[in-house]
Every structure is written in C-alpha cells, then in structure tokens.
Amino acid sequence: MATYIDPMQHNPLDTDRVKKLKFRAWRRGFREADLILGPFADAHAAELGPEELDQFERLLEVPDQDLYGWIIEREPTPVPFDTPLMDRIKSFRFGARQTRSDLGG
C-alpha cells in the first residue's frame, strides 16, 4: 500500500532552510541589498519550491556589489543567474521602494 504525501506540507528541513535563508537575506552586510533581499525573503521564501530555494541560496553566495548591480540593472545579470526568480526579485524591488516612499522613507 502506497503512502500519500501531501505536496502542500513542508518538509521540516525546508522550514529550517527557509529560516536560515531569511536570516542571510537580511544580514548580508550591504544595506541596500539587505533592504531588497530581506523583505523579499520574508514575503516569498516560504512559497519557493526546492529549485527556487537552491537558486536563492546561490544568489546569496554572490558578492554584494555584484548581486546589487544585477538587481538594480546597473550590470547585466549573468546567464546562470538570469532566472525567473531573479526577475521576481527585480520586480519586488520596485514595490519595496514604493512602500518605503509611502512611509516617508
């Protein structure tokens, strides 16, 4: 008899991984990147699938100045990092900036 595994239930290891990624996203040491990646992680990390979590983790390994340059499109995003996830982060930054402006930031 096969055991049914609900795909909507998160693996406890994924939950721990998401927590660690959120922490890393907020504490890169480069404030401008922190203010984009931290809120993005808070809003979306829990809904990312395993492949997207891998992609996000790889992005967090990239040096701050490079990653920030790709996000603000100062530099072209290299092909290995030019993914739908990166597009979501780039789009998210506009919403994050608008929210900070609405709050007087």
Secondary structure, 3 states (H helix, E strand, C coil): CCCCCCCCCCCHHHHHHHHHHHHHHHCCCCHHHHHHHHHHHHHHHHHCCHHHHHHHHHHHHCCHHHHHHHHCCCCCCCHHHCCHHHHHHHHHHHHHHHHHHHCCC
